[in-house]
Amino acid sequence: MIIEKFNKVNWLPGHKIRLQQMFSNIDENVKKFYMEYEEGAKNNMDYNCIRQQANYTLPPPYEHF
C-alpha cells in the first residue's frame, strides 16, 4: 500500500481497509462532506439567527421623492 511506503510503517489490516475505502472514491467523499456541511450550516440555529440579524440591519432602499 502506498501510504505504508510513504509513512514507513505497517498498518493494521482494518486500518488498511478503511483507508482504501476512503481514498478509493475520494472525490465523492469530499463532495458528500461539503454537501453535509452546507446542510448542517443552514439548519444550525446560530447560522439562521445571524442571517435574520443581517436582514434586519440592512438600511432601507433609497427612495426618490
N, C-alpha and C positions, 0 to 999 in steps of 0.2 A: 504494500500500500504506500502511496506517495507520501502521505502525511507522516508515516512512521520513518521513512527515509529522511524527510525534512527535519523532524524533531529528534532523530536518532534514538528513538525509544520503541518499545514493543507495547502496543495497545492490547487490552483485554478483548476477547472475541466480541462481547456485547457492545463495547465501545466502537469497535471497528464497524460493526453492522450499522450502528446508529449514525456514525459519520458518513458511511456510504449512502445511507438513506437521505441524509440532509443534503449532501453535496451532489447526489445524482440528478436532482432536479432543482438546483439552487435558484434558477430564475423564477420558477413557480413559487418557491418558498418565500422569496423576497417580495414578490407581488402580493402574495397572501398576507404577509406580515403588514405591509403598508395598507392594504385594504382593511384589515382588522384594526390597525392603529387609527386610521381615519374614522372608522365607525365608532370606536371607543371614544375618541375625542369628541365626536358630535353628540354622543349620548352622555357625556360627562357633564354633571351639573355645573361645575365651575366654568367649563367652556361655554355653556349656554348662558350663564349669568354674565360672563364677560361680553358676549355678543349682544345681549339685551342692553347692557350698560352702554356699550359703544353706540347702539342705535339711539338711545336717549340723549347722548351727549353731542350728537351731530347738530350743528346750527341749522335753523330753518332755511329753506332755499330763498335766495334773494328775489324780492318781488318789486316790480316796477309799478309806480302809482300813476 
